[in-house]
């Protein structure tokens, strides 16, 4: 989703959710959407999210639409879920990323992590969250 060339296997290192949203709520939405994608970062979220849920029920995602290089969206529990990098999140109608999450993006990207943001449909949850994945950038040639 970022176009960054990496080596190694990305994995979830941190989950930061907006106030009032639990990590489990986020995982139950993010894991099924990302399981529909063949992107390596999506696989890390799908697998890692289910591991963190430790066997809890996860709904299926349907109707995935990929806007290549921009974002993905799919339906989960009758809600439209958008996933993109925080920089591209403004392309989705709805609330902007809250200041605490923007600060977390800057802090975590400053340490070499890749961040992704999630928003289930308006009027379902005001959920904006970041997934931070470990992936070592390959040197540019």
DSSP file (Angstrom, degrees, kcal/mol; ACC not computed):
  #  RESIDUE AA STRUCTURE BP1 BP2  ACC     N-H-->O    O-->H-N    N-H-->O    O-->H-N    TCO  KAPPA ALPHA  PHI   PSI    X-CA   Y-CA   Z-CA
    1    1 A X              0   0    0      0, 0.0    84,-0.2     0, 0.0    38,-0.0   0.000 360.0 360.0 360.0 -22.9    0.0    0.0    0.0
    2    2 A X        -     0   0    0      2,-0.2     3,-0.1    82,-0.1    82,-0.0   0.660 360.0-128.5 -99.2 -16.9    2.9    2.3    0.5
    3    3 A X        +     0   0    0      1,-0.3     2,-0.3     0, 0.0     0, 0.0   0.532  59.2 145.1  78.9   5.8    5.0    1.3   -2.4
    4    4 A X        -     0   0    0      1,-0.0     2,-0.5   133,-0.0    -1,-0.3  -0.624  48.9-132.5 -79.7 131.7    8.0    0.8   -0.1
    5    5 A X        +     0   0    0     -2,-0.3   133,-2.0   133,-0.2     2,-0.3  -0.729  38.0 168.6 -82.7 129.4   10.4   -2.0   -0.9
    6    6 A X  E     -A  137   0A   0     -2,-0.5     2,-0.3   131,-0.3   131,-0.2  -0.896  25.9-147.6-136.2 164.8   11.1   -4.1    2.1
    7    7 A X  E     +A  136   0A   0    129,-2.0   129,-1.1    -2,-0.3     2,-0.1  -0.895  60.8  37.6-127.8 164.4   12.7   -7.4    3.1
    8    8 A X  S    S-     0   0    0     -2,-0.3     2,-0.6   127,-0.1    -2,-0.1  -0.377  98.4 -58.0  88.4-175.4   11.8   -9.7    5.9
    9    9 A X        -     0   0    0     -2,-0.1   125,-0.1    35,-0.0    -2,-0.0  -0.923  50.8-133.5-112.3 114.4    8.3  -10.5    7.2
   10   10 A X        +     0   0    0     -2,-0.6     2,-0.3   123,-0.1   125,-0.2  -0.273  29.8 177.4 -62.6 150.5    6.2   -7.6    8.4
   11   11 A X        -     0   0    0    123,-0.4   123,-1.8    36,-0.0     2,-0.3  -0.988  37.2 -92.5-150.5 156.4    4.4   -8.0   11.7
   12   12 A X  E     +B  133   0B   0     32,-0.4   121,-0.2    -2,-0.3     3,-0.1  -0.544  42.1 166.3 -69.4 128.5    2.2   -5.9   13.9
   13   13 A X  E     +     0   0B   0    119,-3.1     2,-0.3     1,-0.4    -1,-0.2   0.671  63.8  11.9-112.3 -29.6    4.3   -4.1   16.5
   14   14 A X  E     -B  132   0B   0    118,-1.0   118,-1.8     2,-0.0     2,-0.4  -0.993  53.6-158.3-148.1 149.0    1.8   -1.6   17.9
   15   15 A X  E     -B  131   0B   0     -2,-0.3     2,-0.5   116,-0.2   116,-0.2  -0.995  11.7-177.3-128.4 125.4   -1.9   -0.9   17.8
   16   16 A X  E     -B  130   0B   0    114,-1.7   114,-2.2    -2,-0.4     2,-0.3  -0.974   9.0-172.8-125.0 115.5   -3.2    2.6   18.6
   17   17 A X  E     -B  129   0B   0     -2,-0.5   112,-0.2   112,-0.2     3,-0.1  -0.754  29.4 -99.8-109.2 155.0   -6.9    3.1   18.6
   18   18 A X    >   -     0   0    0    110,-0.7     3,-1.9    -2,-0.3    -1,-0.1  -0.281  60.9 -73.1 -64.3 157.0   -9.0    6.3   18.9
   19   19 A X  T 3  S+     0   0    0      1,-0.3    -1,-0.2   108,-0.0     3,-0.1  -0.236 121.4  22.9 -53.8 134.7  -10.5    7.0   22.3
   20   20 A X  T 3  S+     0   0    0      1,-0.2     2,-0.5    -3,-0.1    -1,-0.3   0.445  99.1 105.6  89.0   0.2  -13.4    4.7   23.1
   21   21 A X    <   -     0   0    0     -3,-1.9    -1,-0.2   107,-0.1     2,-0.2  -0.948  60.2-142.0-115.9 131.6  -12.3    1.9   20.8
   22   22 A X     >  -     0   0    0     -2,-0.5     4,-1.9     1,-0.1     5,-0.2  -0.524  21.9-118.4 -88.6 159.3  -10.8   -1.3   22.0
   23   23 A X  H  > S+     0   0    0      1,-0.2     4,-2.7     2,-0.2     5,-0.2   0.892 116.1  55.0 -59.6 -40.1   -8.0   -3.2   20.3
   24   24 A X  H  > S+     0   0    0      2,-0.2     4,-2.5     1,-0.2    -1,-0.2   0.896 105.2  52.0 -63.2 -40.6  -10.4   -6.2   20.0
   25   25 A X  H  > S+     0   0    0      1,-0.2     4,-0.9     2,-0.2    -1,-0.2   0.929 112.3  46.4 -60.0 -44.5  -13.0   -4.1   18.1
   26   26 A X  H >X S+     0   0    0     -4,-1.9     4,-3.0     1,-0.2     3,-0.8   0.932 112.3  49.5 -62.9 -46.7  -10.3   -2.9   15.7
   27   27 A X  H 3X S+     0   0    0     -4,-2.7     4,-2.1     1,-0.2     5,-0.4   0.881 104.8  57.9 -62.4 -39.5   -9.0   -6.4   15.2
   28   28 A X  H 3< S+     0   0    0     -4,-2.5    31,-0.4     1,-0.2     4,-0.3   0.736 116.6  35.7 -65.4 -21.2  -12.4   -7.8   14.5
   29   29 A X  H <X S+     0   0    0     -4,-0.9     4,-1.2    -3,-0.8    -2,-0.2   0.842 119.6  45.4 -94.9 -44.7  -12.8   -5.3   11.6
   30   30 A X  H  X S+     0   0    0     -4,-3.0     4,-2.6     1,-0.2     5,-0.3   0.911 105.1  58.0 -70.9 -44.5   -9.3   -5.1   10.2
   31   31 A X  H  X S+     0   0    0     -4,-2.1     4,-1.5    -5,-0.2    -1,-0.2   0.906 107.2  45.7 -58.7 -46.6   -8.4   -8.8   10.1
   32   32 A X  H  4 S+     0   0    0     -5,-0.4     4,-0.5    -4,-0.3    29,-0.3   0.897 113.6  49.4 -67.3 -36.2  -11.2   -9.9    7.8
   33   33 A X  H >< S+     0   0    0     -4,-1.2     3,-1.6     1,-0.2     4,-0.2   0.960 113.2  46.0 -63.6 -49.2  -10.8   -7.0    5.4
   34   34 A X  H >< S+     0   0    0     -4,-2.6     3,-1.4     1,-0.3    -1,-0.2   0.741  99.6  69.6 -68.5 -21.6   -7.1   -7.5    5.1
   35   35 A X  T 3< S+     0   0    0     -4,-1.5    -1,-0.3    -5,-0.3    -2,-0.2   0.694  93.1  59.8 -68.7 -15.9   -7.6  -11.3    4.6
   36   36 A X  T <  S+     0   0    0     -3,-1.6     2,-0.3    -4,-0.5    -1,-0.2   0.564  95.3  80.0 -84.5  -9.4   -9.1  -10.5    1.2
   37   37 A X    <   -     0   0    0     -3,-1.4    35,-0.0    -4,-0.2    -3,-0.0  -0.682  64.4-152.7-101.4 151.9   -5.9   -8.9    0.0
   38   38 A X        +     0   0    0     -2,-0.3     2,-0.2     4,-0.1    -1,-0.1   0.284  58.9 120.6-101.5   9.5   -2.7  -10.5   -1.3
   39   39 A X     >  -     0   0    0     -5,-0.1     4,-2.3     1,-0.1     5,-0.2  -0.517  69.2-128.6 -72.5 139.2   -0.5   -7.6   -0.2
   40   40 A X  H  > S+     0   0    0      1,-0.2     4,-1.7     2,-0.2    -1,-0.1   0.846 109.2  50.1 -59.8 -35.4    2.2   -8.6    2.3
   41   41 A X  H  > S+     0   0    0      2,-0.2     4,-1.6     1,-0.2    -1,-0.2   0.880 109.6  51.5 -70.1 -36.0    1.3   -5.9    4.7
   42   42 A X  H  > S+     0   0    0      1,-0.2     4,-2.8     2,-0.2    -2,-0.2   0.906 107.3  53.2 -64.2 -41.1   -2.3   -6.9    4.6
   43   43 A X  H  X S+     0   0    0     -4,-2.3     4,-2.7     1,-0.2     5,-0.4   0.891 105.6  54.2 -61.6 -39.1   -1.3  -10.5    5.3
   44   44 A X  H  X S+     0   0    0     -4,-1.7     4,-2.1     1,-0.2   -32,-0.4   0.887 112.3  43.9 -62.2 -38.2    0.6   -9.4    8.4
   45   45 A X  H  X S+     0   0    0     -4,-1.6     4,-2.4     3,-0.2     5,-0.3   0.905 114.0  49.5 -73.4 -42.5   -2.5   -7.7    9.7
   46   46 A X  H  X S+     0   0    0     -4,-2.8     4,-1.6   -12,-0.2    -2,-0.2   0.945 120.6  34.9 -62.2 -48.9   -4.9  -10.6    8.8
   47   47 A X  H  X S+     0   0    0     -4,-2.7     4,-2.2    -5,-0.2    -2,-0.2   0.951 121.7  45.4 -72.2 -50.5   -2.7  -13.2   10.4
   48   48 A X  H  X S+     0   0    0     -4,-2.1     4,-2.4    -5,-0.4    -3,-0.2   0.867 111.5  53.6 -63.2 -37.0   -1.4  -11.1   13.3
   49   49 A X  H  X S+     0   0    0     -4,-2.4     4,-1.6    -5,-0.3    -1,-0.2   0.923 109.8  46.6 -63.6 -44.7   -4.9   -9.7   14.1
   50   50 A X  H  X>S+     0   0    0     -4,-1.6     5,-0.8    -5,-0.3     4,-0.7   0.884 111.3  52.7 -66.0 -37.2   -6.4  -13.2   14.3
   51   51 A X  H ><5S+     0   0    0     -4,-2.2     3,-1.0     1,-0.2    -2,-0.2   0.929 108.7  49.6 -62.1 -44.2   -3.5  -14.3   16.6
   52   52 A X  H 3<5S+     0   0    0     -4,-2.4    -1,-0.2     1,-0.3    -2,-0.2   0.811 106.0  56.9 -66.2 -28.8   -4.0  -11.4   18.9
   53   53 A X  H ><5S-     0   0    0     -4,-1.6     3,-1.4    -5,-0.2    -1,-0.3   0.627  97.5-147.5 -77.0 -12.2   -7.8  -12.2   19.1
   54   54 A X  T <<5 -     0   0    0     -3,-1.0    -3,-0.1    -4,-0.7    -2,-0.1   0.878  68.7 -36.8  48.8  51.9   -6.8  -15.7   20.3
   55   55 A X  T 3 <S+     0   0    0     -5,-0.8    -1,-0.3     1,-0.3     3,-0.1   0.427  95.1 146.8  88.5  -2.4   -9.7  -17.6   18.7
   56   56 A X    <   -     0   0    0     -3,-1.4    -1,-0.3    -6,-0.2    -3,-0.1  -0.341  61.3 -86.2 -65.1 151.4  -12.4  -15.0   19.2
   57   57 A X        -     0   0    0      1,-0.0     2,-0.4    -4,-0.0    -1,-0.1  -0.311  44.4-165.6 -61.6 137.7  -15.1  -15.0   16.5
   58   58 A X        -     0   0    0     -3,-0.1   -29,-0.1   -27,-0.0   -30,-0.1  -0.996  15.5-130.0-127.5 128.2  -14.2  -12.8   13.5
   59   59 A X        -     0   0    0     -2,-0.4     2,-0.2   -31,-0.4   -27,-0.1  -0.275  27.9-106.2 -70.3 161.3  -16.8  -11.8   10.9
   60   60 A X        -     0   0    0    -28,-0.0    17,-0.6   -27,-0.0     2,-0.3  -0.600  26.2-136.5 -85.1 150.7  -16.2  -12.3    7.2
   61   61 A X  E     -C   76   0B   0    -29,-0.3     2,-0.3    -2,-0.2    15,-0.2  -0.824  25.5-178.9-102.9 148.9  -15.5   -9.3    4.9
   62   62 A X  E     +C   75   0B   0     13,-2.2    13,-3.0    -2,-0.3   -26,-0.0  -0.881  51.0  33.6-138.1 169.4  -17.2   -9.0    1.5
   63   63 A X  E    S-     0   0B   0     -2,-0.3     2,-0.1    11,-0.2    -1,-0.1   0.845  70.2-171.6  54.7  43.0  -17.2   -6.7   -1.5
   64   64 A X  E     -     0   0B   0     10,-0.1     2,-0.4    -3,-0.1    10,-0.3  -0.431   6.2-170.2 -68.5 138.7  -13.6   -5.7   -1.3
   65   65 A X  E     -C   73   0B   0      8,-3.1     8,-2.2    -2,-0.1     2,-0.5  -0.998   5.9-156.8-130.0 127.1  -12.5   -2.9   -3.6
   66   66 A X  E     -C   72   0B   0     -2,-0.4     2,-0.9     6,-0.2     6,-0.2  -0.912  10.4-164.0-108.7 126.6   -8.9   -2.0   -4.1
   67   67 A X  E >>  -C   71   0B   0      4,-3.2     3,-2.8    -2,-0.5     4,-1.8  -0.870  40.5-122.1-103.3  94.5   -7.9    1.4   -5.3
   68   68 A X  T 34 S+     0   0    0     -2,-0.9     4,-0.0     1,-0.3    -2,-0.0  -0.030  87.2   2.6 -51.2 129.2   -4.3    0.4   -6.2
   69   69 A X  T 34 S+     0   0    0      1,-0.1    -1,-0.3     2,-0.0    -3,-0.0   0.450 131.1  60.6  77.1   0.8   -1.7    2.4   -4.4
   70   70 A X  T <4 S-     0   0    0     -3,-2.8    15,-0.6     1,-0.3     2,-0.3   0.716 105.0 -51.6-121.7 -62.2   -4.3    4.3   -2.5
   71   71 A X  E  <  -CD  67  84B   0     -4,-1.8    -4,-3.2    13,-0.2    -1,-0.3  -0.978  36.1-124.5-169.4 171.9   -6.6    2.3   -0.2
   72   72 A X  E     -CD  66  83B   0     11,-2.2    11,-2.5    -2,-0.3     2,-0.3  -0.927  19.3-170.0-127.1 158.3   -8.9   -0.7    0.1
   73   73 A X  E     +CD  65  82B   0     -8,-2.2    -8,-3.1    -2,-0.3     2,-0.3  -0.991  11.1 160.6-145.6 150.9  -12.5   -0.9    1.3
   74   74 A X  E     - D   0  81B   0      7,-1.7     7,-3.3    -2,-0.3     2,-0.4  -0.966  38.8 -99.1-158.9 167.0  -14.8   -3.8    2.1
   75   75 A X  E     +CD  62  80B   0    -13,-3.0   -13,-2.2    -2,-0.3     2,-0.4  -0.825  34.3 175.2 -97.0 133.5  -18.0   -4.5    4.0
   76   76 A X  E >  S-CD  61  79B   0      3,-2.6     3,-1.8    -2,-0.4   -15,-0.1  -0.980  74.6 -14.5-136.4 123.9  -17.8   -6.1    7.5
   77   77 A X  T 3  S-     0   0    0    -17,-0.6     3,-0.1    -2,-0.4    -1,-0.1   0.902 129.1 -53.6  49.9  47.0  -21.0   -6.6    9.6
   78   78 A X  T 3  S+     0   0    0      1,-0.2     2,-0.4     0, 0.0    -1,-0.3   0.608 116.7 114.2  65.7  15.1  -22.9   -4.3    7.2
   79   79 A X  E <   -D   76   0B   0     -3,-1.8    -3,-2.6    45,-0.0     2,-0.5  -0.943  67.9-126.1-117.9 138.5  -20.4   -1.5    7.6
   80   80 A X  E     -D   75   0B   0     -2,-0.4    41,-0.8    -5,-0.2     2,-0.4  -0.717  28.2-160.7 -81.5 124.6  -18.1   -0.1    4.9
   81   81 A X  E     -DE  74 120B   0     -7,-3.3    -7,-1.7    -2,-0.5     2,-0.4  -0.915   3.5-160.2-111.8 131.0  -14.5   -0.2    6.2
   82   82 A X  E     -DE  73 119B   0     37,-2.4    37,-2.3    -2,-0.4     2,-0.4  -0.895   6.9-173.8-109.1 139.6  -11.8    2.0    4.6
   83   83 A X  E     +DE  72 118B   0    -11,-2.5   -11,-2.2    -2,-0.4     2,-0.3  -0.996  23.0 128.2-134.1 129.0   -8.0    1.2    5.0
   84   84 A X  E     -DE  71 117B   0     33,-2.0    33,-3.9    -2,-0.4     2,-0.2  -0.950  61.0 -72.5-159.5 176.8   -5.2    3.4    3.8
   85   85 A X    >>  -     0   0    0    -15,-0.6     3,-1.1    -2,-0.3     4,-0.7  -0.521  50.2-112.9 -72.6 152.8   -2.0    5.1    4.9
   86   86 A X  G >4 S+     0   0    0      1,-0.3     3,-0.7    29,-0.2     4,-0.4   0.844 116.9  59.9 -57.0 -32.7   -2.7    8.1    7.2
   87   87 A X  G 34 S+     0   0    0      1,-0.2     3,-0.3     2,-0.1    -1,-0.3   0.825 111.3  39.6 -65.0 -30.7   -1.4   10.5    4.4
   88   88 A X  G X4 S+     0   0    0     -3,-1.1     3,-2.1     1,-0.2    -1,-0.2   0.442  87.5  97.0 -96.9  -0.9   -4.2    9.3    2.1
   89   89 A X  G X<  +     0   0    0     -3,-0.7     3,-1.9    -4,-0.7    -1,-0.2   0.785  69.2  71.3 -62.8 -27.2   -6.9    9.0    4.7
   90   90 A X  G 3  S+     0   0    0     -4,-0.4    -1,-0.3    -3,-0.3    -2,-0.1   0.636  82.3  73.2 -63.8 -13.3   -8.2   12.5    3.7
   91   91 A X  G <  S+     0   0    0     -3,-2.1     2,-0.4   -21,-0.1    -1,-0.3   0.687  85.0  78.3 -72.9 -16.8   -9.5   10.9    0.5
   92   92 A X  S <  S-     0   0    0     -3,-1.9     2,-0.1    -4,-0.2   -10,-0.0  -0.792  89.5-118.5 -95.9 131.1  -12.3    9.2    2.4
   93   93 A X  S    S+     0   0    0     -2,-0.4     2,-0.3     3,-0.0    29,-0.1  -0.386  74.3  59.8 -64.9 144.6  -15.3   11.2    3.5
   94   94 A X  S    S-     0   0    0     -4,-0.1    27,-0.0    -2,-0.1    -2,-0.0  -0.830  91.8 -13.4 131.2-169.6  -15.7   11.5    7.2
   95   95 A X        -     0   0    0     -2,-0.3     2,-0.1     1,-0.1    -3,-0.1  -0.275  65.2-117.9 -68.0 150.0  -13.8   12.7   10.2
   96   96 A X        -     0   0    0      1,-0.1     2,-0.2    32,-0.0    -1,-0.1  -0.372  44.1 -80.0 -77.6 163.0  -10.1   13.5   10.0
   97   97 A X        -     0   0    0    -11,-0.2    -1,-0.1    -2,-0.1     5,-0.1  -0.476  55.8-113.4 -62.1 130.3   -7.5   11.6   12.0
   98   98 A X    >>  -     0   0    0     -2,-0.2     4,-2.1     1,-0.1     3,-0.8  -0.287  25.4-107.8 -65.0 153.8   -7.5   13.0   15.5
   99   99 A X  H 3> S+     0   0    0      1,-0.2     4,-2.5     2,-0.2     5,-0.2   0.857 117.0  56.5 -52.3 -43.3   -4.4   14.9   16.7
  100  100 A X  H 3> S+     0   0    0      1,-0.2     4,-1.7     2,-0.2    -1,-0.2   0.879 109.7  46.4 -61.2 -34.1   -3.3   12.1   19.1
  101  101 A X  H <> S+     0   0    0     -3,-0.8     4,-2.3     2,-0.2    -1,-0.2   0.873 110.3  52.3 -74.4 -36.1   -3.3    9.6   16.2
  102  102 A X  H  X S+     0   0    0     -4,-2.1     4,-2.2     2,-0.2    -2,-0.2   0.898 109.6  50.3 -63.4 -38.8   -1.4   12.1   13.9
  103  103 A X  H  X S+     0   0    0     -4,-2.5     4,-2.3    -5,-0.2    -2,-0.2   0.892 109.4  50.9 -64.7 -39.1    1.2   12.5   16.7
  104  104 A X  H  X S+     0   0    0     -4,-1.7     4,-2.8    -5,-0.2     5,-0.3   0.884 107.7  53.8 -65.6 -38.1    1.5    8.7   16.9
  105  105 A X  H  X S+     0   0    0     -4,-2.3     4,-3.0     2,-0.2     5,-0.3   0.956 110.6  45.6 -58.9 -50.7    2.0    8.5   13.1
  106  106 A X  H  X S+     0   0    0     -4,-2.2     4,-1.6     1,-0.2    -2,-0.2   0.914 114.9  47.5 -60.6 -44.0    4.8   10.9   13.3
  107  107 A X  H  < S+     0   0    0     -4,-2.3     4,-0.4     2,-0.2    -1,-0.2   0.930 117.6  40.3 -64.4 -46.4    6.5    9.2   16.2
  108  108 A X  H ><>S+     0   0    0     -4,-2.8     5,-2.0     1,-0.2     3,-1.0   0.882 114.4  50.2 -76.1 -38.4    6.2    5.7   14.8
  109  109 A X  H ><5S+     0   0    0     -4,-3.0     3,-1.7    -5,-0.3    -1,-0.2   0.829 103.5  63.3 -66.9 -28.6    7.1    6.6   11.2
  110  110 A X  T 3<5S+     0   0    0     -4,-1.6    -1,-0.2    -5,-0.3    -2,-0.2   0.697 101.8  50.6 -66.0 -18.6   10.1    8.4   12.7
  111  111 A X  T < 5S-     0   0    0     -3,-1.0    -1,-0.3    -4,-0.4    -2,-0.2   0.213 128.5 -96.3-103.2  13.8   11.3    5.1   14.0
  112  112 A X  T < 5S+     0   0    0     -3,-1.7    23,-0.4     1,-0.3    -3,-0.2   0.569  78.1 138.0  89.5   9.4   11.0    3.3   10.6
  113  113 A X      < -     0   0    0     -5,-2.0     2,-0.5    21,-0.1    -1,-0.3  -0.543  51.3-127.3 -86.4 156.1    7.6    1.8   11.1
  114  114 A X  E     - F   0 133B   0     19,-1.7    19,-1.9    -2,-0.2     2,-0.3  -0.876  26.6-155.0 -98.8 132.4    4.9    1.7    8.4
  115  115 A X  E     - F   0 132B   0     -2,-0.5     2,-0.3    17,-0.2   -29,-0.2  -0.833  12.3-175.2-111.9 149.1    1.5    3.0    9.6
  116  116 A X  E     - F   0 131B   0     15,-1.1    15,-1.7    -2,-0.3     2,-0.3  -0.986  12.7-145.3-137.3 147.0   -2.0    2.2    8.3
  117  117 A X  E     -EF  84 130B   0    -33,-3.9   -33,-2.0    -2,-0.3     2,-0.4  -0.876   8.8-161.3-117.8 150.2   -5.3    3.8    9.3
  118  118 A X  E     +EF  83 129B   0     11,-1.0    11,-0.9    -2,-0.3     2,-0.3  -0.974   9.0 178.5-129.9 139.3   -8.7    2.1    9.5
  119  119 A X  E     -E   82   0B   0    -37,-2.3   -37,-2.4    -2,-0.4     9,-0.1  -0.855  15.9-151.9-142.6 109.0  -12.2    3.6    9.6
  120  120 A X  E     -E   81   0B   0     -2,-0.3     7,-0.3     7,-0.3   -39,-0.2  -0.370  55.1 -62.2 -65.4 161.9  -15.4    1.6    9.7
  121  121 A X    >>  -     0   0    0    -41,-0.8     3,-1.7     1,-0.1     4,-1.2   0.058  62.7 -89.9 -51.6 150.5  -18.3    3.4    8.1
  122  122 A X  T 34 S+     0   0    0      1,-0.3   -42,-0.1     2,-0.2    -1,-0.1  -0.239 112.8  24.0 -54.4 148.3  -19.6    6.7    9.4
  123  123 A X  T 34 S+     0   0    0      1,-0.1    -1,-0.3    -3,-0.1     3,-0.1   0.466 110.8  75.3  70.3   3.7  -22.3    6.4   12.0
  124  124 A X  T <4 S-     0   0    0     -3,-1.7     2,-0.3     1,-0.5    -2,-0.2   0.794 114.9 -22.2-101.1 -62.4  -21.2    2.9   13.0
  125  125 A X     <  -     0   0    0     -4,-1.2     2,-1.2    -5,-0.1    -1,-0.5  -0.979  51.4-130.2-138.9 149.5  -18.1    3.7   15.0
  126  126 A X        +     0   0    0     -2,-0.3     2,-0.6    -3,-0.1    -5,-0.1  -0.767  54.7 158.9 -94.0  84.8  -15.9    6.7   15.0
  127  127 A X        +     0   0    0     -2,-1.2     2,-0.4    -7,-0.3    -7,-0.3  -0.944  16.9 161.6-119.1 118.3  -12.9    4.5   14.7
  128  128 A X        +     0   0    0     -2,-0.6  -110,-0.7    -9,-0.1     2,-0.3  -0.986  18.7 162.1-132.5 121.9   -9.6    5.7   13.4
  129  129 A X  E     -BF  17 118B   0    -11,-0.9   -11,-1.0    -2,-0.4     2,-0.4  -0.924  29.7-132.6-143.4 163.8   -6.6    3.5   14.2
  130  130 A X  E     -BF  16 117B   0   -114,-2.2  -114,-1.7    -2,-0.3     2,-0.5  -0.951   6.8-159.7-121.2 136.5   -3.0    2.8   13.2
  131  131 A X  E     -BF  15 116B   0    -15,-1.7   -15,-1.1    -2,-0.4     2,-0.5  -0.955  12.6-156.0-108.1 133.7   -1.3   -0.4   12.6
  132  132 A X  E     -BF  14 115B   0   -118,-1.8  -119,-3.1    -2,-0.5  -118,-1.0  -0.957  11.4-169.6-115.0 124.7    2.4   -0.3   12.8
  133  133 A X  E     -BF  12 114B   0    -19,-1.9   -19,-1.7    -2,-0.5     2,-0.6  -0.875  19.9-130.3-116.3 142.8    4.3   -3.0   11.0
  134  134 A X        +     0   0    0   -123,-1.8  -123,-0.4    -2,-0.4     2,-0.3  -0.830  42.3 147.7 -93.4 122.4    8.0   -3.8   11.1
  135  135 A X        -     0   0    0     -2,-0.6     2,-0.5   -23,-0.4  -127,-0.1  -0.895  41.6-132.5-153.9 122.6    9.6   -4.0    7.7
  136  136 A X  E     -A    7   0A   0   -129,-1.1  -129,-2.0    -2,-0.3     2,-0.1  -0.652  27.3-123.4 -81.6 122.7   13.2   -3.1    7.0
  137  137 A X  E     -A    6   0A   0     -2,-0.5  -131,-0.3  -131,-0.2     2,-0.2  -0.364  21.3-124.5 -64.0 140.5   13.5   -0.9    3.9
  138  138 A X        -     0   0    0   -133,-2.0  -133,-0.2     1,-0.1    -1,-0.1  -0.586  36.1 -96.7 -78.6 147.5   15.8   -2.2    1.1
  139  139 A X        -     0   0    0     -2,-0.2     2,-0.2     1,-0.1    -1,-0.1  -0.388  40.2-115.0 -65.4 141.9   18.6    0.2    0.1
  140  140 A X              0   0    0      1,-0.1    -1,-0.1    -2,-0.1    -3,-0.0  -0.522 360.0 360.0 -75.7 144.3   17.8    2.3   -3.0
  141  141 A X              0   0    0     -2,-0.2    -1,-0.1     0, 0.0    -2,-0.0   0.382 360.0 360.0-113.0 360.0   19.9    1.7   -6.0
